[in-house]
Amino acid sequence: MDRTPDPRSRIRAPRELKEMNDELLAQREAGTLGFALPVLTVPGRRSGRPRRTPLTVYERDDARFVVGGFPAADWIANLRAAGGRATLSSGASTATEDVVLTELPIDEARPILAAWPEVTPDGVEIMVASGIAAAPTPEALADLAGTCPVFRVDPG
């Protein structure tokens, strides 16, 4: 069995995405965003300070899921260091809920990833442009199971 790490697992989000996320967070705080924006807050693994990341939350079969579209993203490392514990605020509200994010095994992650092009086509286009995904298709996204983590969001 080949144990060579997938080089895509080291890909970080493009700088423009970080800048876009910062702008979205600022608009959300100002109340000028115009749409619901779920935000995950996790303590920084080194600083312990709260780190906020806007995410797409996908609901399917009475469960919620998030995808780590850039496997080397800081929020993923912070979440793993925090044992999956975080807070999630949904919509324009500042109300938060304690959550536990559990990383799914590859076979359970595949169908969530396959749905991702329909869930967030713009996000998938960014993944393609960054070299994470080969194409914006369900098959190409399902092939990322084991590279891009998928987390189930449960009440904490």
C-alpha positions as CSV (number, residue, x, y, z in Angstrom):
1,M,0.0,0.0,0.0
2,D,1.3,3.4,-1.0
3,R,1.8,5.6,2.1
4,T,3.0,8.7,0.2
5,P,1.0,11.7,1.5
6,D,-1.3,13.3,-1.0
7,P,0.5,16.6,-2.0
8,R,-3.0,18.3,-2.0
9,S,-3.1,17.8,1.8
10,R,-0.6,20.6,2.1
11,I,-2.6,23.1,0.1
12,R,-3.7,26.2,2.0
13,A,-6.5,28.5,1.1
14,P,-5.5,31.3,-1.3
15,R,-4.8,34.7,0.3
16,E,-7.8,36.1,-1.5
17,L,-10.1,33.7,0.3
18,K,-8.8,34.8,3.7
19,E,-9.3,38.4,2.7
20,M,-12.8,37.6,1.5
21,N,-13.6,35.8,4.7
22,D,-12.3,38.8,6.8
23,E,-14.6,41.1,4.7
24,L,-17.6,38.8,5.2
25,L,-17.0,38.7,9.0
26,A,-16.8,42.5,9.1
27,Q,-20.0,42.9,7.1
28,R,-21.7,40.3,9.3
29,E,-20.7,42.2,12.5
30,A,-21.9,45.5,10.9
31,G,-25.2,43.8,10.0
32,T,-24.8,44.7,6.3
33,L,-24.2,41.2,4.9
34,G,-27.7,40.4,3.6
35,F,-27.5,36.6,4.1
36,A,-27.0,34.1,6.8
37,L,-23.3,33.3,7.4
38,P,-22.4,30.4,9.8
39,V,-19.2,31.1,11.7
40,L,-17.1,28.5,13.5
41,T,-15.1,29.7,16.5
42,V,-12.2,27.5,17.7
43,P,-9.4,28.4,20.1
44,G,-6.0,28.9,18.4
45,R,-3.8,25.9,19.0
46,R,-0.8,28.1,20.0
47,S,-2.4,31.3,21.3
48,G,-5.6,29.9,22.7
49,R,-7.4,33.0,21.4
50,P,-10.7,32.5,19.6
51,R,-10.3,32.1,15.8
52,R,-13.4,32.7,13.7
53,T,-14.0,31.1,10.3
54,P,-17.0,31.4,8.0
55,L,-18.1,28.0,6.8
56,T,-20.8,26.4,4.7
57,V,-22.9,24.1,6.8
58,Y,-24.6,21.4,4.9
59,E,-27.7,19.7,6.3
60,R,-28.6,16.2,5.2
61,D,-30.6,13.4,6.8
62,D,-31.1,15.4,10.1
63,A,-27.3,15.9,10.4
64,R,-25.0,18.9,9.7
65,F,-21.7,18.7,8.0
66,V,-18.8,21.0,7.1
67,V,-15.9,20.3,4.7
68,G,-12.3,21.3,5.0
69,G,-11.8,22.4,1.4
70,F,-8.2,23.3,2.1
71,P,-6.7,20.5,4.1
72,A,-3.8,22.7,5.5
73,A,-6.2,25.4,6.7
74,D,-5.5,26.7,10.2
75,W,-9.1,26.2,11.4
76,I,-8.7,22.4,10.8
77,A,-5.5,22.2,12.8
78,N,-7.0,24.3,15.5
79,L,-10.2,22.2,15.6
80,R,-8.2,18.9,15.8
81,A,-6.0,20.4,18.6
82,A,-9.2,21.4,20.5
83,G,-10.5,17.9,20.3
84,G,-13.3,18.9,17.9
85,R,-14.9,21.3,20.4
86,A,-16.0,24.7,19.0
87,T,-18.9,27.1,18.9
88,L,-21.0,27.7,15.9
89,S,-23.1,30.8,15.3
90,S,-25.6,30.6,12.5
91,G,-27.2,33.3,10.4
92,A,-27.0,37.0,11.3
93,S,-27.5,36.3,15.0
94,T,-24.7,36.6,17.5
95,A,-26.2,33.6,19.4
96,T,-23.8,30.7,19.5
97,E,-24.1,27.0,20.3
98,D,-21.4,24.7,21.6
99,V,-20.7,22.0,19.1
100,V,-18.4,19.0,18.6
101,L,-17.1,18.3,15.1
102,T,-16.3,14.7,14.4
103,E,-14.2,13.8,11.5
104,L,-15.8,11.2,9.3
105,P,-14.1,8.1,7.9
106,I,-13.4,8.1,4.2
107,D,-16.4,6.0,3.2
108,E,-18.8,8.3,5.1
109,A,-17.1,11.4,3.8
110,R,-17.5,10.5,0.1
111,P,-21.2,11.2,-0.3
112,I,-20.9,14.5,1.5
113,L,-18.1,15.5,-0.8
114,A,-20.0,14.3,-3.8
115,A,-22.8,16.7,-2.9
116,W,-20.5,19.6,-2.4
117,P,-20.6,21.0,-6.0
118,E,-24.4,21.5,-5.6
119,V,-24.1,22.8,-2.0
120,T,-21.5,25.5,-2.7
121,P,-20.6,25.7,-6.4
122,D,-18.5,28.9,-5.8
123,G,-16.5,27.2,-3.1
124,V,-15.9,24.2,-5.4
125,E,-14.7,26.5,-8.2
126,I,-12.1,28.0,-5.7
127,M,-11.0,24.4,-4.9
128,V,-10.6,23.6,-8.6
129,A,-8.7,26.9,-9.2
130,S,-6.3,26.1,-6.3
131,G,-5.6,22.6,-7.5
132,I,-7.4,20.7,-4.7
133,A,-10.1,19.3,-7.0
134,A,-9.6,18.1,-10.6
135,A,-13.0,19.3,-11.7
136,P,-16.2,20.8,-10.2
137,T,-18.0,17.4,-10.4
138,P,-19.5,15.1,-7.8
139,E,-17.0,12.4,-8.8
140,A,-13.9,14.7,-8.5
141,L,-15.1,15.9,-5.1
142,A,-15.8,12.4,-3.8
143,D,-12.2,11.5,-4.8
144,L,-11.0,14.0,-2.2
145,A,-12.2,11.7,0.6
146,G,-9.1,11.1,2.8
147,T,-7.6,14.4,1.6
148,C,-10.2,17.0,2.5
149,P,-11.7,16.3,5.9
150,V,-15.5,16.2,6.4
151,F,-16.8,16.8,9.9
152,R,-20.3,16.0,11.3
153,V,-21.5,18.9,13.5
154,D,-23.2,17.7,16.7
155,P,-24.5,19.6,19.7
156,G,-21.7,20.0,22.3
